Amino acid sequence: MDKFWSVLAGCLIALPAWSAPDLAAALDGAWAIARGGEVAQARRELAAARSNAAASWLPGAPALSLATRNDRLTERRGAYEHELELSLPVWLPGQRQARGAEAERSAAETEAELRLERLQLAGQVRSAWWDAKLAGLEAETAAAAVETLQRLADDVARRVHAGELARSDELAARAEALEAKSAAAEAEQRAQDSQARWHSLTGFAAWPQQDEPPAPAEAANNAAEQALAARVAAAQARLDLTRSERRDAPEVGLQWRRERSDPALPADDSLRLQVRIPFATQARNAPLEGAARADLARARADQAAASRELALAREAATARLELAGRQEELARTRAAGEAERAALAAKAFKLGALGLPEYLRVAAAARAAALGAARAELERGRARSQLNQALGVTP
């Protein structure tokens, strides 16, 4: 049975990298946790309802009026009067087309806002992804340092017992190992915190193993710019609608009346057709048009400001990626040099030509350089993701 569990554990460890989600799947998970799909569906249903209302034959709801009058409490002569009236609002010239255009622009604005919200969530997923990868790298490096320093401490203790090194060297090596264990515990805690944030955001315990590929320059089509452009178009459509609705909707009414003034006479039936046309007044229209103009002006101002900010963000992200590439190259060169120096120092220490303090210093520098090179590689990947985010590329 123990052998079975050992084999099973080995198989689980050997699972291929595709068992981890890709970035698109992680974004879908985060979108589901944020209930983005439900919100999107509700907003689309609202947009569809507004489009259906604009396509209706009537601009508003019809009304039915009932009225009756008699003399039962007064003269009691049997006189009565009954009225039944149906009122229907009718479209103003051009009003139906304006409402249809406004509903179409509002639906486009809704879709653009949903794409923007998904892109913003993608930025959070990307940030949490790289934070988790960096924390995991630091934890793995710290754990490897513990193993290395523990082996060194054991070797120093053996050489002290053999009379090759002083007792102070054994204490120094043991102190280095203990300090490395403390640093490893802190790094492991940071890694667990980062993994918990990733799991809370996406619902996945593992994170993507493959780096995000760079997006082509022509892929720049930021959802923020689309959302702002859609907002301007919707604001313009609302202004056009306000101008087309200079008055309340006219009403056409059809009334049927039955009345009798004397019980000896038969009841009289009559039909009446009436038209109600509200007047257009400045007191009604000026505030509505002013609010629509202000909304359009704000939308245009926000669009201009955001366009400048997005252009600067793309330039900054491009510069960060170039800098990260240069820093990675320098870090790799430094790590290679420090590794070679550490190897020479290890040989000298074994031969007794180099003291323990100097060897510990050289070895620590080599580990720091190796970590710096690995971190620089991750930071280059982060910079690539940040550029994709600035370009508006959704995984």
N, C-alpha and C positions, 0 to 999 in steps of 0.2 A: 504493500500500500504506500509506504514512504517513497518507493521508487516511482510509483505512478504519479504522485503529486510532484515529485522532482521533474519528471518528464513534462507534465502539464505546465509547470511554472516555466520551464525552458521554452516551451512552445509559445506561451503568452509573451515572453520577453522577445522572442524572435518574430513577432508580428511585423509585417511590412509597414513602411511609413504611410501608406495610403489609409491606414486605420485612423489616422488623425484627419480632422476636417481641413478642407481648403478654405481660403479666405472668404470665398463667396458663400460657402455653407455656414461659416461662422457668422457672417452678416445676416443670413437668413434666420439663424437662430436668435441673434440679438433682436431682429425685427419682430420675430414671433413673441419673444419675451416682453418687448415693449408694446405688444398688441397693436403694432403698426398696421397689420393687415385688416383688423377689425375697424380701426379708425379710418383707414383708407376706403373701405367698403361703405362705411356710413357717409363719408364725405362725397363719394361718387353717387350714392343714392340721392343725397341732397341735390347735387348738381343735375342729376337726371330728372328729379321732381321739378326743378326750376325750368328745365328745358320743356318738359311736358306742359307746364303751366303756360309757357310762352306760345306753345303750339295749339293751345285750346281755342275754341271758337269764341269764348267769352273772356273778357279781361278780369272778371270777378264772378262772384257767386250770384245766381238769380235769387229773387225774393218773392215770396207769396204772402199776400195780405188778405186777411178776412175781417169783415166788419158786419155788424148787425145792429138794427135799431127798431124799437117798437114802443107802443104807448100803454103797455100793461100796467105800469105804475102811475100813469097820469090819467088820460081820458078814457082809456080802455075801449076804444072804438074799433080795434082790430087792425089798425094801421101798422105796417112794418116796412122795413127796408133792409135788404141783404146785399153785400158787396163782396166780390172776389176779384183780386187784382194780382197779376203776374208782372214783375219788373225784371228786365234783362239789361245788364250793362253791355255796351258795345264799344268796340275798339275805336280809338281816335285814328285819323289818317297817319300812317307810318309808325304807330305805337307798337303794333304787333311785331313788325320787323325789327324795331329797336329792342324790344324785349327778347326776341330770339337771338339777336347779336350779343346782347348783354349776357344771356344765359350761356351762350357758346363760349364767350370770353371767360366767364366765371368758371366754367368747367375746365378750360385750359389752364386757368390759374390754379385750380385745385390740383390738377395732375402735376404741374410744375412744382408746387409746394411739397407734394408728396415725394417727388424725386429729390428735392433739396433736403427734406428730413431724412431720407434714406442715405444721402451722401454725408450728411452731418453725423449720422450714426456710424457710417463707415469710418469716419475719422476717429471716433471713439474706439471702434474695434481695432483699427490699425495701431493706435497708441497703446492700448492694452496688450496687444499682441507683442509689440516690440519690448514693452516693459517686462512682460513675462519671459521673453527669450533672454533679455539681458540679465534679469534676476536669476534665471536658471543657469546661465553661463557662469555667473559669479559664484553660485552655490557649487557647481561642479568643480570649478577651479579651486575653490577653498577646500573642498573635500579632498582633491588630489594633493593639495599642499599639506594637508594633515597626514596623509599616507607617506609622503616624501619625508617630512620632518620627523615623523615617528620612526621610520626606518633609520634616519640619520641618528636620532637619539639612541636607538638600540645599538647601532654600530659604535657610537661614541662610548656608550656604557661598556661595551665589550672591550674596546681599546683601553679604557680607563682601568678595567680589571686586569688587563694584560700589562699595565704599566707604561703604555705608549702615550697616554694623554693624562692631563691633570684633572682632578676632581671638579674644578671650576668649569672645565669644558663640558663635563657631563651635566652639570646644573644648567649651563647656558643652553645646551641642546634640548634639555627637557623643558625649559622655560619657553623656547621657541615653539616646541610642539604643543604645549598647553595654550599658548597665545593663538596658534593656528586653529586649534579646536574651538576656542571661543569665537574667533572670526568666522569659522565655518558654521557655527550654530546661528550666528546673526544672519549670515548670508542665506542659510536654509530658511530662516523665518521670513526674510524678505521674499524669497522665492515662493513660499507657501502663500504669503499675502497676495503676491501678484497673480498666482494661479487662482486664488479664491476670487479676485476681482474679475479675472477672465471668465471663470465659470459663471459668476453671477451675471455677467454681461451677455454671454453667448449661449450658456447652457452646456458647453463642452468642457470636459476636463483637460483634454489635450489641445494643443494649438498647432496651426499649420507648420509643417516642416520645410516646405519649399518657399524660397524668397519670392516676393512679388515681382513680376517682370516689369521692366520700364514701359511706360505708355508712349506711343509715338507722339510727336509734337502736334500733329494734326488732330489728335484726339481731344485737344482742349475744347471743351464744350461744357463749361461749368454750369451745374444745376442752379447755382445762385444767380447767375446772369439770366438763365432761362426763367427763373421764378420772378425776378424783378421785371423782365420784359413782359411777362404774362400779367403781372400786376399793373403795369402801365397800360397795357391793352384793355384790361378789365376796367380800370378807372376811366379810360376814355369812353368805353362803351356805356358805363354808368352815366357819364356826363351827357352823352348823346341821348340816352333814354330820358334823362331829366328834361332835356330840351324838347323832346317829342311829347312829353306828358305835361303840357302847360296848364292843363286843367284836369279835374277829375273826370272819370269816364262818363259819357252821356248814358242816359237810361231810356229805354223804350218800355212803356207799360200798356198792358191790355186789361181793361176792367169790365167785368160783367156785373150788372145791377138788376135786381128784382125788387119792385116796390109796389105797395098798395096803400092808397090813402083812405079808402072807404070799403067796408066789407061787402057792400052791394056791387062794387066794381071789380072787374078782373084785375089780376096783377099785371104790371107792365115790366117787360124785360128790355134792357138796353145795353149796348156795348160802347166803351169809350177807349180811344187810343190816345195816349199822351206821350210826349217826348220831354225829357228833362235834360237841359244842357247847362252845366255849371260854367261860370265865367272864370277866365284866367285873371288872376290878380297878382300884383307885384308882391304883396305881403305873403302870399303862398309860395311863389316860385323863387323869389330871390334867395331865401335861406337854403332851399334845396339845391339850387344851381351853385350857390357859393360853396356849400359843403362838397359838392362833386368836384368843383374846380380845385379846392384845397387838397382833396384826396389825390387828384391827378398831379398837382404840383409836388406833393410829398413823394409820390411814387417816382416821378421823374428825377427828383433830387436824390432819392435813395439809389436809384439806378446808376446815376452818374458817379456818386461817391463809391458805391460798391464796385463799379467797373475799374476805378482807379486802384482800390484796395486789392482787388483780385489780380490785377496786372502786377502790382508790386509783390504780392504773395507768390506768384509764379516765378518772377525774377529771383526773389529771395530763395525759393525752394531749389531753383536751378543752381544758384551759387552755392547753396549748402551741399548739394550733391557733388559738385565739382570739388569743393573743399574736402568733403568726406573721402573722396577717392584719393586725393593727395595725402591726406592724413593716414589712410589705410596703408598706402605704399610706404610711407615713412615708418609707420609702426611695425610693419613686417620686416623692414630692413633692420630696425633697432632690435627687434626680437631675435632675428637670426644672429646678430652680433653678440647679444647678451647670452644667447644659448651656447655659442661657441666659447665665449669667455667662461661661462659656468662649467662647461665640460673640462676645460683646461684647469680651472680651479679645483674641480673634484679630483682630478688626477694628482694635482700638487698636494691636496689635503691628504689623500691616501698615502702619498709618499713621505708625508711629514714636512714638506717644503712650504706649506701654507697653514697658518693658524686657523682655528675654528671661527673666531669672530670675523676674519676677513672672508672666509668661505661662506659663512652665513649671509654676509652682506652681498656678495656676488650672486649667490643663489636666489636671494630675495629680489635682487634687481632683475634677474632672468625671469622669475615667475611674474613679476610686475610687467615686464616687457611683453611676455607671452599673453598675459591677460589683456594688456593694452592693444595688442594686435587683433585678438579675437573680438574685443569690444569695438575696435575701429571697423572691423568687417560688419558687425551688426549695425553700427551707426550709419554705415554706408547704405545698408538695406533699409534702415529707418528713413534716411534722407530720400531714397528712391520712392518709398511709400508716401512720404510727405509731398513729393513732387506730383505723384499721381493724384493725391488728394487735392492739391492746388489746381491741377488741370481739370478736376471734376470727374475723374474716372472712378466709377463704382465697381467694386469687385464682382 
